[in-house]
Amino acid sequence: MRRRSWWRLALTRFRSNKLAMFGVVLIGFYAIAAIAHPILMATVWDRATYHPVFGHDDIVVEKVVLAENEPLTDDDTQMELIRARMLNPFVVPGDTVSEVTLPEPFSIEHPLGVDNLGRDVLSMVLAASTPSFVVGLSAALTTAVVGLAFATISSYRRGATDMLMTEVSDTLQLLPAPLLMVILGAGPFRDSLTPLAFGVIYGVISGASGAAIVLRSQALSVLSRPFIDATRVAGAGAKQIILKHLLPHLVPVAALYMLIGASGAIVADGFVSFLGFSDTRLNWGTIIFFAMSLPPANRAGIPWEAIIAAAIAISLFSAAFYLVGLGFRDIARATD
């Protein structure tokens, strides 16, 4: 009865945080996007056109060839003679030529436009939700497990074990996890840095550094309280103290750091992919990478639609986990 009332109180406190609830809505929206993409590919979208990696849709525009010295007044319907003869050396002024223009902005067929390779931006953004979920969830779980393990073992065993694990945490705290992921991606792990591997490695670094330091401090505070001494006097062993008395006080704080770890991993994954140091074939970082690195067709310009859409997707998805973490922060404060 007491445990049930605690969960009810925690849920009420979480729901009272409007930012946390907004974060839950955002995560749900991305989950729907990840589920919707394969359904759209199987039912509505043509695979040859809307496949996020291999799809292609040439945007062909008919243009009139101008005379040699005639000024260009409308780039959408006219073309200089010298440019036209690069496409067809036999054209003469007044002829009509077909030109492929990529990237292309918004349209009914492509609500977010197409990129330099003719790929639908909306399809790419939706498809990238799945690997981002893998990165976020694996980083979150790994951060929580590693952080709790470090904090529990070091605070309970104390002595040389505590000193060694604290030194490891302090050392990792000086090395930012995103920077370490860039080094790993540029080094021997470049071909094996899958979304799952990325999330797990990031979670280990995050959990063993900042999360472990804070959780250890919380664990030492709990172990110094009178009810722990009373439990020992009553004959409780280490297993019972850790499972029934220590971990329940650490879980809310661990939940906060697991969501912060997920948020950081998503941003780091996009950054590493943008630099080309990831094995992931498609995520929001690679969308920006290809948009900025591939030359546009026929001077059509940079696909800002793809860059902005991917950047917003990264920002909102990472922010969603952070906002949910604010709700767990309120629960942790109440527990403390």
Helices and strands as residue ranges (DSSP letters): H 2-16, H 18-43, H 47-50, E 60-65, E 78-79, H 81-87, E 96-100, H 121-127, H 129-157, H 159-174, H 177-186, G 190-192, H 195-206, I 207-211, H 212-223, H 226-233, H 238-241, I 242-246, H 247-274, H 284-293, H 304-335
